[in-house]
């Protein structure tokens, strides 16, 4: 039976309860996700020292098209990690990846999110030393056709594929591949043209 006076109170109480519930709800997962992009064109660089540290997610590395020195895009959870995009042209140093917001307390990034992803493209023309540290998740690393003088790849609990689909443009001094508790596949290593 509908009573206008009682019905009005019920509706008002329901509206206030709904508003109170909305205010106490946990923030949506989408609120913490961000995308960062960084790139530079080549400006006569003679060499580049590249350091990539990527904690968890999907990582894709491949050659860049001219005139790019590098192009980097990363989707990350801002509540857990902060992006690292540092380029020092004077000293020929490039640092990319992520750092944990809890690292100062000794906690490393180790949770894998389906949405976490980084794409890195590196110049074919500029000779470089590449140090890549990858934690957990999945990595597809195509280094064919780059100009790698030295390469160090270190992985944790990940599924990683490293390949040289085309010959290295310079003879590498050393190629070092280290895998932890992981699935690791390396192909085309002869194309690295490595002395060691």
Phi, psi and omega in degrees: 000134183267122175245114184305320181291314179291319179300322180295318179296318180297315180297318180295317179297320178296318180295318179294320179296319179295318180295319179295321179296322180295322182291334183261000182292149178290147180296149180294146177302327183294338183293335182267351185275133180227163174232131177240142178230141179212137178203158176215151174266156177291139179226049178081021179299137179267335181197161181213134175255113187248128177236121180239126176232113183234118188286305186202144179133210178251128180238130177234126178236133180204167178293150178262157174272152175300149000262029185285134169281314174201159172218130185225131174223133182222133172255128189212161177269108185297340180284339184248325185227163174236141180286151175240118176220093183235127178231125178244096184294322182301319182257002177065044182238138179227125177239129182222156175134221183218156171229144180290140176289345179256011185299325180297342176261009176085014180259124180263158177292121179218002178267133181261124176251141179299329184275344183288126184204144174225135177239125182233129176241131183241148181301140174281329191275327186275121177299136184215156167257127183240122175243119185235121177244125184231131184273270185235149178125224184223134181228133172241110187240107179254110184253006182297133177086001175279180178243071186270122175274319177218145180222132173227119177240125180231127182236156177255232180276080187219169169251107189237136174236122177243130181217152172242090182286340179224158181298143171299139184285342176231161176282120181286143175286312184210139173237123181237125179237122181233128180236138177271221178283080193212168168263121186227128179229128178237131181229153176067029184297335175299330178290348178289338180054045186270138174288327179226000000 
